[in-house]
């Protein structure tokens, strides 16, 4: 297939595909899916071998956000029944982080709900970063606290943060449909602030909110322009009680094509499968490891993932290996620039949650009624609200 040969050649040279090529990839048929995975897999292995980086989320502050991001279970007016709590103490956060690191994670992503941190919040998170770094040698810490004001990225960097996450989430053209309390430009500004402060920038997207293929290509090209070190790809988890609870548009095949497109557009960047991995890829998760080189271990911010042990078994069974702390994630030409690798999920939350849009035209075939979600039907059987780990008395999943 000429398209795939062209995309592989460009990916190996770090050359940007044309928009037409990216759109053509998203439009490939299910008959071509394994060819698509094999082609993008060549690019993935060229830059990242068979390594899988594990990241661990610690939700420092959950729920009660004044913003209205429609995909998010922590948004203003959410009736999701998620855990709600204010800032974890440094030792509580450090205990949660230690569980993820013991499970094989090399990066901890510290996330807090809210529009953005106050200076006092930054001090608080600085104390938490210090506690985690003191107790876990070699750990990478990414902060995800929402929109940053001037000077805050620098203060986080001084406190020891390695990275900062803030997702663009969707295209500029549709951003106003999913959030009204801040703008796409606000989000771009925060990613740029993180970059400028010497933090490794992490910024990604959420697929499955009713966006078109053009929107998906737009946001991924915008990300390439921003040049983050890591790109988390969230697949919307339509959490009951959010505006998008019935927006089930993704199939495993569609998710794989999206991941392949991201890999070709951002070939040498850490592409991370974030929220929605288990819910939307389901038994096809191992194939996605041929496209992404990074995943979250265990649970998400407000929803539960599969058992951490199952994550590790899947990686081994698929012939991949967990990346150790002795290995630099990014290829040499990216790793040396003061920024390191990519990071977690943000105030945009990997469990991505909801927004109300129309159904995308290229949704793909629906799967059987017991497994594959049907559009406009809530699937509480596939989504479990997190009830363990940070903010509870129960042990974390790691
Ligand atoms: S994504 Fe972040 S800013 Fe938006 S509602 Fe959720 S926690 Fe608040």
Boltz pocket constraint, residues with backbone or C-beta under 6 A from the ligand:
constraints:
  - pocket:
      binder: B
      contacts: [[A, 65], [A, 66], [A, 67], [A, 68], [A, 69], [A, 72], [A, 73], [A, 74], [A, 75], [A, 76], [A, 112], [A, 113], [A, 114], [A, 115], [A, 146], [A, 346], [A, 347], [A, 348], [A, 349]]
      max_distance: 6.0
